[in-house]
């Protein structure tokens, strides 16, 4: 299945959904298409479906949210656009590898204006303070305690999406940087979350799980599971 289309087109196709129950900031689409947003981020919108993920998660303008293990900050930028100037985004990057990386991540946060860069562990932001959380493409490196930290950061009733590259039983998923959906489900439940939805939103048949996630033929468009979870 080919899903590699322009970011403006994929987001514009969702305009008809903007009147639905969850209302991201009204300029969400414009911010994701803005010149200031890195071109490499925009290029990933077709496979990552930012509007649809925000809609599924129920992100609304004014919320306090966290991008957990934020990496380069792709979801940080999406969350910033979704919650708008009245919202707050914690971009939990963790310890940077060097000063250049720290400066680049801080510069992104400063440009966005409603983002606080966190170069420490997730518990440093405080417990029970966020409405929504995203963690993407990192669970395969982690254990249940990682998810428990997300649980503690959320308010009761708060929700998160857990996204990762899907693997297949019998393969060396560690080497391929993938994981089994069943293992993710087990860890989520062990952490105390309720699973609200096991979504195929980020599924693609173009990835058969047999190659490394950064293999050129995938073009960074891997088959991904997505769990929507809630802290009771």
N, C-alpha and C positions, 0 to 999 in steps of 0.2 A: 504494500500500500504506500503510495507516494504522498507525503504530506508537506513537502518542502515548498511552501509558498511564502510570499512576502509577509512581514509582520503586520503591515498596515491592512493587507487583505484579510488575514486571519482574524484580526481584531474587529475590523469593520463588519465582517460577516456575523459578528455577535451583537451588533447594535440593537437588533430587535429584542435582545434579552435584557436591555438596560432598564426596562420598566418593571422587572421582576422583583421578588421580595427583597433580595440583598442588593444594596445600592453602593457600589464603589463610588469614589469621588467622580464628579461629572466630567472632569477633564482627563480621566484615566487613559483613554485612547490617544489623545493628543500628546500626553506625556511620554507614552511608550514610542510614539513616532517622532519625538522631538530630536532635533539635530544634536543636542547635548548627550543623548543616550548613545553609548558605544555601538558602532555598526555590528560588531561581532555579537552583541547581545540581541540586537534586532534579528539577526540571521537565524537565531535559535527559536524564535517565536512560533514558527510553523509547527515544530514538533513538540514544544513545551506548553503551548496553548494557555498563555497567561490569564486571559479573561475567564476562560472556562474553569481553570483551577481556582481562581479567586471566587467565582460564583459558587462552586461546589463547597468551598471552605466557609462561605458566608461572610467574607470580609466586607466591612462597611466603612464609609468615611467616618473618621473620628476615633476609630479603634486603636488600641495598643497591641502591637503584634511583634513577633520575633522571627528572624531568619536564623535558624540554628545551624551552626557549622556552615557559615554563609559562603565560604569559598571566595570566588571572585566577586560575588555580589549580584548575580543575575536576579535572584528572587528578592534581594534587598530593594532593587530598583522597582520591581513590579509591586511589591508591598507598599513602597513609598507612594507610588502613583495611586494605589487603591485606597489608602486611608486618607490621603490628602493632607493639607497643611494643619488641620485640626487633630490629626492622628500622630502616633509615635511608632517608629520602627526601631527595634534593637537589632543591629546587625552583629551577631555574635560570631566574630571571625576566629577567636582564639588567638594564641600566640603567633605573631608573624614570623616568617623564616628570616627576615632581614629588614633593615630600615626602609629599603625601597618598597617592599611589599606593604609595610605598615603605612607609609605615606600615600601609596596609591589607593589603599582601602579607605584611609581617612579622607582623602580628597573626594572620593565618591560620596561618602556620607555628608561632607560639608556642602557639596554641590546640591544634594537633594534637599537639605534643609530640615527635614523632619526625621532624620536618621541619627541615632547615636551608635557610633562604632564601639564595639566591646572587644577588647583584646585580652580577654580572660575567660574563665569557664562560665557556663550558663548560670550557675547559681549566684554569680556576682550581681546579676540584675535584680535579684530579689524573688521571693516566692509569692505565688498567687496574684500576679500583677498583669498578666497578658490575656487578651481575649482570644487570640489566634496564634498559631505557630506553624511554621513550615520547616521541614528538614528534607533535603533532597540529595540523593546520590551519595550518601555517606554512611548509611546504616550498615552496609556490608563490611565496614571497618570497625564497627562498634559492638557493644554488648547491651544487655537490658538496662544497665545503670544509665546509659545515655538517654534512653527513652524515659526513664524515671525522672531525670532532671527536667525534661520537657513537661512531664506531668506536673511536677512541683511548680514550675514557672506559670502554668496556666491557672486562671481562676476556675473555681468549680463550675462545670458546665462549658468551659472553654474547649475549643476544638483545634485539631492539628491535622495536617496532611503529612504522610510519610511516604516518600517516593524513592524507588531505587531501581537499578538495572536488574531485570529478571534473569535468573539462571535456570538450569535444567538439572534434575537429579542425575547423578552418574558422571558429571563433568567436573573439571577442576574450577569451580566457580571462584575460589579465592584468587587463582591466577588470572582469571578473566575479569576480575573486579565486579562480580555479580553475586546475587544471593537468591535462594529459593524463597518464593512467596510464603510457603508454609513456615519457614524459619522466622520471617518477619512477623507473620501473624502470631506465632508463639511468643516472641519477644514483646510485642505490643500488649498482648493479654497479660503476660507476666508483670509488665510495668504498671498494670492497673487500669488501662484504658478500656473503654467500650469501643468496639468497631461499629461505626455507623454505616460505612459503605466500603465495599471492595470494588473500586472503579476500574473500568478498562479505558478510561479517557486517554491515557498515554500509551496504549497498546499499539504496536505496529507489527504486522506480519513480515515486514522486510528484514527483521532481525530474528534469526533462528537460534540465538543464544550460544552459538558455537565459537564466536571469535571475541577477542579482546574489545572492550567497549570503545576504545579509541582507534580501532581498525579503520583505515581510510574508506573502505567500502561502505561503512555505516554512516559516514558523514555526521557523526555525533547524534544520530537519530536511533537510539536504542529502544528496545521493547522495555517498558517500565510499568511496574505495578504502582498503584496509588491506593493507600488506605486513608479514609477519612475517619478520624478517631475522636473520642470525647473523654474529657475528664469528668467522671460522675460528680 
